[in-house]
Amino acid sequence: VQLVESGGGLVQAGGSLRLSCAASGTTFRIKAMGWYRQAPGKQRELVARINSGGGSTNYADSVKGRFTISRDNAKNTMYLQMNSLKPEDTAVYYCNAVPTFAHWGQGTQVTVSS
């Protein structure tokens, strides 16, 4: 499976961004998927998870109520709507399965200025 993230950018605190993850292959639609992020000097963390059918989601406490994960299996695409962004959300964001595939995409940089 190849994963391509997009939609990152520079935004002021309180702003919004919508990330997209395009996946190749047929395994995407049968896997639980997640959005991960890695800030400079920190370990990569899972911030949002969605089950294969899209009906169940989970969030890290740090993003709960601000981020929304969704997926469109017909398009092999997953999304992360990020609202009320904070400077501490600054990181490279990646999509991957939960548990992860061996290969990661290049990620997309999100920078939130104060």
Number of C-alpha atoms within 10 A of each C-alpha: 15 14 22 18 24 18 16 18 14 14 18 14 17 14 14 17 18 16 21 23 24 18 22 13 10 11 12 21 20 12 17 19 26 27 25 20 22 18 16 9 6 9 9 15 14 19 19 23 24 23 19 18 14 17 9 12 16 15 19 13 10 11 17 12 12 15 20 19 24 22 21 13 16 7 11 17 19 24 21 21 14 20 17 15 23 20 15 13 20 20 21 18 27 26 32 28 23 16 10 13 13 8 10 16 17 14 21 21 20 22 20 20 16 11
